[in-house]
Amino acid sequence: MNIQIPVFRLCSPVLLYGAIVLSFLLVSCSSGDQETLSIGDRAPGFSLRDLDGRPVRLADYAGLPVVLRFFLTDCKFCRADTPILNAYYDRYRDRGLGMLYIDTLGIETKTLRQFAGEFNIAFPVVRDPQGNVGKLYKVRALPQTIILDPDHKIIAAILGGISEAELDRLLLPYLDR
């Protein structure tokens, strides 16, 4: 006697629904062309325009450590640590520190200028309105700070706020040479 039991009767509707949702998430979150960037990888090059329309390229900072900050103008972390980043840049720019704020959301130029003026940002604020550089760097949440060594290898990717102590730990080895 051979008894066949249909599989769908063994699964509760909740388990079946969960399996469908999990399958959808796995398919939508994985794509063959989306390699991840890792610590130690060479940073992808890019060219963007600052708020005055001047080109700014990562290659302009060859041989220098660079802080790339993917930011939002209304983010509490960005508003809290922009003074820290600005002061850090002021202190170390003559020793070769490069710093860029990168807008990947297409925020209006007027809003970006107000933000930069409010915080007296002395380094370039650049626009990436289609988010192409954000995609290159696999930025999926904002704010994110990516730290590059002088060879433009990624040494850190920090989600959320950043402190002066973190900047010191990551950058002073390259700035105190």
Protein Blocks (a to p, Z undefined) as FASTA:
>chain_A
ZZdddfklmpcfklmmmmmmmmmmmmmmpcfklccddehiacdddddddfkopacdfklm
goiacddddddfkbfklmmmmmmmmmmmmmmmmnopacddddfkopafklmmmmmmmnop
abdcdddfkommmmmnopabdcddddddfkopafbdcehjddfklmmmmmmmmmmZZ
